[in-house]
């Protein structure tokens, strides 16, 4: 796989809204995953035992600068919560799976930004291996930010919500 082909795959992921893409061609495998507006690219290259290959430089494993450079952010509008506030508590995913904000498609979400929660309140569902796991609040507070989209795959330890403790 050439660098141009990898760049084209990165462009496809960025422009289409695809969350994750994996392509394998022979011994080469490219995995591109978009998280929070950035693209992470993993390019493990295994040498074929019969044919010699040209060594791969680390430049192939990193996306082009245009993908990784973040644009300067404007000041948040008044009334927007300060997400850098050290008192905000993260609610992390305890498992790998798919995030769902509601008990069924078309149903009201379990919680919305601004809702006050108590320990035991169901915040979302994470589907893992065809099992629906309800994720409950462990603290009291107010939901300040939801960091994942409905139907998005989540990893173990990924932050799902930010909560302002009460």
N, C-alpha and C positions, 0 to 999 in steps of 0.2 A: 504494500500500500504506500502510495507516495504522499508527501507532505501536502500537495495540492488536493488530493482526495480527502485527506483528513480535514483540511481547511474547509472544503466544500461541505463535509458532514457537519462541522461545527456551525457553518452558516445555516444549514437546513434546520438544525436544532434551535438556533437563535430566532430564525424568522418564522418558524411554524408553531412555536409554543409547545413542542414535544418536551416532556419532562426528562425522558431518558432514551438513549439509542445505543444499541450494541450491534456491531458488524464484525463478522469473522470471515476472513478470506484466506484460506489455506492455514498457514501457521500464524498469521497476523490477526490480532483481535483488537478492536478499538471500542471503548466504552465511553460515552459522553453523557453526563448527567447535569441537568440544570438545577441549581439550588439558589433561591433568592436572587434571581437575576444574573447569576454568574454561571459560567460553564466550567465544569471540571472534566478533564480528559485523561484517560488512562490508556496507555499504549504499551501493553506487554508484548514483546516480540521474542518468540522462541526460535532459536537457530534450528534449521532443518538438518537432520543428521547426514543426509546424503549430499546436499548442495551447500557450498560455502556461501555465506551472506556477508554483505557489507555491514560493519558495525553501525549501530544506531546511536546517534548523538542525543543527549538529553533535550535538544531543541525540538525533537519530534514529539516528546511527551508533554510539552507545554503548549497551550493554545496560543494563537497569535495575540500580540499585545492589544489589538483592537477589541478583543473579546474580554480580556481581563481588566482593562483599565476602567475604573468607575468614574462616572461623571460627577463633578462637584455637586453637592446637594444644596438646594436653596433652603433658607430658614423655614421651619415648619410654620404653618398658619397659626394664628392665635387660637387657643383652646385645644391644640393638639398635645397629647401627653408626651412628656420627655422620656423617650425609650432608653436613654442612657442613665436614668434614675437608678442608683444602686439599691434602692429599697424594693424595686420590682422583683417579684419571685417568678422564676420560670416554671411552667408545668411541662414536664418532659414525657416523651413517649416511653413507656416501660417495655415495649416490644416493637418488632419490625412488622409492618403491615400497611394497610390502606386506611387513611383518615376519612371518617365520615362525620359531618357536623350534625346530622339529624338521624332519627331512628329509621326513617324510610325516605325514599326519593319523594320530593314534593312536600315533606312534612316540615314543620317549624324546627329550626336548629335548637339543640339543647341549650346553648348559651349564645349571647351576642356580646359585642364590645359594649361595655357600660353596665352589664348585668352584675349584681352583687351575688356572690356565691358563698356557700357554707361547706364545711367538710362533708363528704358523702354525696354532694351534688354531681350528677352525671354531666360531664363536659363534652364528651364526644364518644364515638365508637372507633376502635381500630380493628379492622378485619385482618386476621392472620390465620392462614391455613383453613379457610372456610369457617372459622369461628369468629363470632362478633364479641369483642371484648369492650365492655363499658369502662371508660376512664373517668374516675371520680376525683373531685377536688380533695386535696389534703389540707388546705388552708382556707381561712375566711378572707374575703377581699372583693375587689372589683376587677372584672376582666378589662384590661387596658388594650390588648392587641392579640389578634389571632394570627399566627405566623405561617399557617399552612392552608392550602385550598382544599375544598371538598373533593374527595376522590384521589388526592395526591398520595403517592407512596411515602412512608416515613420510616426513618431508621431508629434503632434503639438509642435513647438519649437525646433525640432531636427535640428542640423546644417547640411546643405546640401553641402555648398561650403565655402571655405575660400578665401577672396579677399584682395589683397594688394591695398589699395586706391591710386589713382593717384592725 
